[in-house]
């Protein structure tokens, strides 16, 4: 529960990649404005001023950020100049490697700044997460076989051995540019998935040479992973996964905010909401597939894995604020860790009209920011 306070007595900064950095124009110049509006309202109730800013536009000589704040009383966004916030959460989404490098320099400078007492930075990519989780004995059996894609011949080798594989960008999000490549009984090849605009992709090839040439153009210079293809769909062919949202709250500890199912369209590769998927309550969805007893067992396993994963990752990366963990469940009830995202969305609870969890997914961030602020005021280490 949020305690009332005087707005502005504490400050939280949210780092974003603004549309100014990519040449686009919008107001305010960043995505997810609805989420940040809710975060600002909740912050105002708790006495925390929330400033959204792009780290490329910091005035280092005066230690100021040029940012944006939502004023709940006026119901509008304001352009502001503020001191660099002492507590900062990273919500930057990068369009490519070159943009990531530019922002990495700015974030590294923030790390070294004495103005910043707590900087919660996101994970660097899927491969980093996979390597961390693979070192843990309890988590390793739940990981699909995964490798870095070093050359296109790897794809042909996987297809010869396994018949199909998944190709996914190391730094991708929202299910974009993920492909499933399969070798057909006829001897040809089929590719399905999503492009950079999250539109459906389907292509067929008669020989491996033309397939690999097409994949090379599609992937370009991006860093990709190659992964085993699992049967993560219902009997009717509807792909689905389970999203668990883990967050720190006012006590500085990890809590499971909630879990829900994301299901895609029948025949599609991904279940991501941004790709046209839908949200469903967890228990009834799984009960229809696995029955009462097995569903209870699956949910307990999902909860245990969700509680374990953040602690394992943090031991290697430093402090985090929240994690969205995506699980797959195969036809025999096997659990698979598909992805761990340090900058998760939370629309899954909004779409389910789950008001309690939707509010908690926002308030937990504010409560954790206040926890960090109070530790600083108490003279404790970061």
TORLUMMI-999987 format. One line per field, with one value per residue (C-alpha): z, x, y. Coordinates in steps of 0.001 Angstrom, whole numbers, plus 524288, in hexadecimal, padded with zeros to 5 digits. Example, Ala and Ser with C-alpha at 12.3 -4.5 7.8 and 13.67 -1.06 7.14 Angstrom:
BEGIN
zz <- c(81E78 81BE4)
xx <- c(8300C 83566)
yy <- c(7EE6C 7FBDC)
REM end
This chain:
BEGIN
zz <- c(80000 7FC5E 806F5 80452 802E2 7FD35 7EEB4 7EB48 7F896 7F1B4 7E35A 7DA0A 7CC70 7C164 7B65C 7A8CE 79AA6 795E4 78846 786E8 786AD 77AD7 7736E 77603 77BF6 7864D 792EE 79C90 7944F 799BD 79958 7A44D 7A84D 7AE73 7B775 7BB72 7BE05 7C779 7CD8C 7CF83 7D5E0 7DF1B 7E1F8 7E55B 7EF5F 7F584 7F590 7EA40 7DE75 7D1FC 7C700 7B9B2 7B2CE 7A7F5 7AD13 7A052 7A3F3 7B155 7B41D 7BAE1 7BDB9 7C64A 7CA0E 7C476 7BC72 7B25E 7B425 7B52A 7C07F 7C112 7C998 7CEEA 7D2FD 7C593 7BE81 7B53E 7B275 7B558 7B029 7BBD6 7BFA9 7CC22 7D38C 7CFC5 7D7B1 7E28C 7DF3A 7D0F8 7CA4E 7BC98 7B2D4 7A669 79A70 78FAB 78109 77E2D 78281 77F0D 78710 7926F 79247 792B3 79E4E 7A530 7A5CE 7ABC0 7B596 7B95B 7BC3E 7C4BF 7CC2B 7CF76 7D337 7E1A8 7DF6C 7DD1D 7E91E 7E2DF 7D454 7D0C8 7C331 7BAAB 7B590 7A9A8 7A1B1 7A0BE 79F5C 7ABFE 7B322 7AD4B 7B191 7BF67 7C0DD 7BABE 7C5FD 7CFE7 7D1CF 7D463 7C8CB 7BE67 7BB88 7B884 7ADF0 79F7C 798D5 79440 78D3D 787C3 77917 773EF 765A2 75CFA 75B48 76970 764FE 75ABD 764D1 76EB3 76462 76044 76E76 77419 768CD 76E0F 775D7 77B49 777BA 780B1 7820B 78E23 79168 78B9F 79253 78FED 787B5 77C67 77282 7787C 76E98 76E75 763BE 7605C 756F0 74FFC 74CF0 73E99 73FAE 73F57 74A3D 750BC 75898 76140 76B0D 76CA6 7661B 76C18 76B5D 7722E 765B6 7623D 75A05 751AE 74782 740D2 73A4B 731F2 73604 7419E 739F8 736EF 744EA 74AEE 7416F 74569 753F1 7523C 74C75 7570B 76269 75D04 766F8 772CF 77D6A 77D40 7851C 77FA1 78868 78842 783C8 78E18 78CFA 7955D 790CA 7939D 78CC0 78365 77FB2 787A4 78CB8 79ACB 7A5CD 7B3FB 7B7FA 7C62F 7CB0F 7D611 7DCAE 7E84D 7F13F 7FD6F 80525 7FA8F 7F85E 7ECA4 7EBCC 7E1AE 7DD28 7D4DB 7C9CB 7BDD2 7B0AA 7A3C0 79836 789D6 77DF6 7796A 77079 7744C 77A25 78598 7904E 792E2 7955C 78BCD 78136 782AB 78E3A 79922 7A7F4 7B025 7BEB1 7C1AF 7C951 7C0A5 7B441 7B946 7BF6A 7B21F 7ACC4 7B7E4 7C1BE 7CFEB 7D65C 7CC4E 7CB97 7DA3C 7D8CC 7CD24 7D43E 7E012 7D71D 7D00A 7DD04 7E1CA 7D543 7D521 7E2FE 7E009 7D322 7D7D5 7E2AD 7D94F 7CF49 7D92B 7DE5E 7D107 7CC9F 7D88C 7DD50 7D529 7D7AE 7D044 7C70F 7BD80 7BC65 7B10C 7B29B 7A861 7AB7E 7A1F7 79ED0 7A999 7B413 7B39D 7B7D1 7AFC6 7B2D2 7A614 7A980 7B4D9 7B27E 7BBB2 7B524 7B4B9 7B087 7B949 7AFDC 7B239 7BF1B 7B93B 7AE61 7B890 7C020 7CBC1 7D2D6 7DEED 7D7AB 7CDBD 7D891 7DFDB 7D395 7D3E8 7E28C 7E523 7DCF0 7E4A4 7F19F 7EDDF 7E98F 7F6CF 7FD96 7F65E 7F998 807FD 80887 80315 80CE5 8176D 812C9 80E22 802C1 7F52C)
xx <- c(80000 80512 8072A 8037C 80E7D 8124A 814D7 822D3 828D8 82F92 83309 832F3 838AE 8343B 83E16 8382C 83C61 83510 82F8E 838C2 8440C 83E59 839B0 82B3A 82235 817DB 813DE 818DB 823AB 82384 81B56 81317 80D93 801A7 80A1F 81280 80653 8018D 80F0E 80F3E 801C6 805BA 8128D 80B7F 80341 80F95 81732 82022 82211 8239B 82BC7 82CC4 8397B 84299 85096 85631 850FB 85718 85D96 869A4 86F8A 863DB 8600A 85255 8492A 83FD5 833E3 82539 81BCB 80D69 805B4 7F9BF 7F318 7F423 7F28B 7FDB2 80BFC 815FB 823A3 82CB9 83AE5 83E96 84AC4 84F2F 84614 84CB6 844DD 843EE 83D49 8416E 83624 83E1A 83A79 844B0 84276 84FC5 85DB3 862A5 857F2 85AB8 86923 865AC 85CCD 86651 87020 8662E 86188 86F95 871AB 86578 86AE7 87702 86F73 86EF2 86150 85BEC 85A6B 852FB 85315 84B22 84FAB 84968 84ED8 85797 8517A 84B84 858A3 85DA9 85181 85265 86083 85D4F 851B9 858F9 862C4 85823 85533 846A6 84490 84CEC 8431B 838B6 840AC 83ED8 84B94 850EA 85D1E 86211 86027 86E03 86B94 86039 86538 86108 852F9 854D2 85B97 85087 8465A 84D79 84E37 84154 83882 83558 83B17 8379A 83F71 83E02 84541 84DB9 84849 83A99 82DA6 81EF6 82140 826DA 82FF3 82E6B 82E23 82B65 83295 82E3E 832AE 826E5 82490 82459 83270 82F74 8302E 82645 82828 81DAB 81E7A 81E0C 82558 82A6D 81CAD 81711 8102E 80EAA 81995 8184D 821E6 824CE 8314E 834E9 84325 84BCB 853EC 84843 8435C 85051 8519E 84411 84730 853F3 84C9A 84213 84BA3 855BF 8600D 85783 85BE4 85315 850E6 84D5C 844A9 83DB4 82F94 825F8 8178F 81226 80411 7F6AC 7F0AF 7EA3C 7F771 7F63A 8039F 803F6 80D3D 80C5E 81118 81558 81817 8220E 82467 82B2B 82297 8234C 82B20 83593 83254 82D4C 81EC1 81669 80CD8 80536 804DC 7FC3C 7FB9F 7FE9D 7F902 7FB23 7F2F1 7F1DA 7FD21 8056E 81306 8124D 80884 80D32 80288 808F8 807DF 7F932 7F8C2 7EEA9 7EF3F 7E8BA 7E832 7F251 7EB08 7DF0C 7E755 7F09A 7E593 7DF2E 7EBDD 7F15E 7E67A 7E53F 7F032 7FAD3 7F72F 7F95E 806A7 80A50 806A5 80EE2 81A7F 8184A 8181F 82483 82BF7 82724 82C11 8394B 83CB0 83E1C 84791 84FE5 85092 85345 85F31 8656E 85FD3 85DC8 850FC 844A5 83703 82E21 82E56 82472 826AE 820AB 81E7A 81A94 81341 8148E 80A2C 80EF6 80EF1 81D86 82125 82A95 8309F 82F04 8331C 8363F 833E6 83881 82FAF 822BF 81597 809CF 7FE7A 7FB4F 7F49F 7EDB7 7E80A 7E30C 7DCC7 7E4BB 7E48C 7EBC9 7F779 7F765 7F881 802A8 80B18 80C61 80C7D 81725 820AC 81D7F 81E79 82BBC 8306D 82C4E 8333C 83FC7 83DEF 83BC8 8482B 84FC1 849CE 84D8F 85B93 85BE1 86415 85DFF)
yy <- c(80000 80D7C 81793 8259E 82F58 83C60 83AC2 83E52 83B25 82FD8 82E49 822BA 8238E 81AB2 81993 8180F 81899 8248B 82625 831C6 82817 8211D 82D15 82ACE 834F4 8329C 8390C 835B5 82F9D 821BA 81561 80F53 81C81 81626 80DF8 81996 82193 81719 81651 82517 8252E 81A46 8212A 82DC8 82674 820F2 82DB2 829F8 832B8 82AB5 83088 829FA 82D57 82948 82775 82CCC 83A43 83C37 84945 843ED 85142 854B7 846BE 8489C 84036 8459D 83D3A 83C0D 83ADA 8381B 84165 83A12 846CE 84CFF 84001 84335 840C2 84B57 84D8E 84F3D 850D1 849BF 845A0 837FD 82F26 82762 81B1B 81705 80B7B 8078D 80639 80846 8004C 800AC 7FFD5 7F9FA 7F799 8053E 80BB4 80291 80673 814EE 81301 809EA 81508 81E5C 81435 8110E 81F76 81F7E 813CD 81BA4 827D6 82B17 83093 822FF 81A6C 80F20 80BF9 7FFE9 7FBE1 7F181 7E4BC 7E550 7DA53 7CCC7 7C5F4 7CBF8 7C746 7B9A1 7B828 7BC82 7B368 7A7E8 7A820 7A4DD 7966E 79870 7A17A 79AE8 78FEA 79A2E 7A11C 79E0D 79A94 7A7B0 7AC85 7B941 7B977 7BADF 7B75A 7B35D 7A586 7A34A 7A43E 799A3 790FE 792B0 78FA2 78346 77EA9 78395 78738 794CC 7A01E 7AD73 7B996 7C54F 7D246 7D34D 7E0A9 7DF91 7E209 7E091 7D45F 7DC43 7D5CE 7C83E 7BD31 7AEA3 7A76B 79995 78F1E 78939 77AE8 77EAC 7833E 791B6 79BC4 7A4BF 7B133 7B73A 7C247 7D0FE 7DC23 7E8D6 7EEB2 7E29F 7DE81 7D031 7CA43 7BE09 7B92F 7AC3F 7A77A 79BC8 79AC7 79E6D 7A844 7B114 7AF99 7B3C3 7BF27 7C40C 7C276 7C9E0 7D575 7D4D4 7D43A 7DD96 7E176 7DEE8 7D5A4 7C9B4 7BD59 7B007 7A7DE 79AD8 79B56 796B5 79314 79E1F 79E76 7990C 78D4A 796E0 79CD6 7A957 7ADCF 7B274 7B5A0 7B99B 7C727 7C894 7D655 7D6C1 7E3DC 7E9BA 7F1B0 7FA28 7F02F 7EEFC 7E0A4 7D922 7D650 7CF61 7D9C8 7D036 7C65C 7C557 7BE86 7C514 7BDAD 7C09C 7BDC7 7AFAF 7AC7D 7B83F 7B701 7C068 7C340 7D119 7DB30 7E4B0 7DA52 7D929 7CFE5 7CF8B 7CE5E 7C3D2 7C0B1 7B64D 7ABD6 7A9A1 7A9DB 79F66 79790 79604 79085 78870 7860E 78A2D 7826A 784EB 79348 794CA 78E5D 796F4 7A378 79FC1 79D22 7AA08 7B13C 7AA84 7AD66 7BB7E 7BD9B 7B770 7BDE9 7CC1A 7C858 7C04D 7CB43 7D60C 7CEE8 7D10D 7DE1D 7E6B8 7EC80 7EBC3 7F133 7E7E1 7DC50 7D6F8 7C855 7C0D9 7B244 7A86D 79BE8 790A5 78696 77D5A 7880B 78AFC 798D2 7A10B 7AE4E 7B5BE 7C38A 7CC8D 7DB0F 7E5D2 7EFF2 7E8AE 7EDAF 7EBE4 7ECF4 7DEB4 7E23D 7EE06 7E595 7DBFD 7E73E 7E288 7EF8E 7EAE8 7E561 7F05A 7FA72 7F265 7F166 8003E 802E7 7F8D4 800C1 80D00 805D5 8005E 80DD1 81333 807EB 80B89 819F1 81721 80EF9 81A80 823D4 81A3D 81A6E 80C4E 8078B 8065F)
REM end
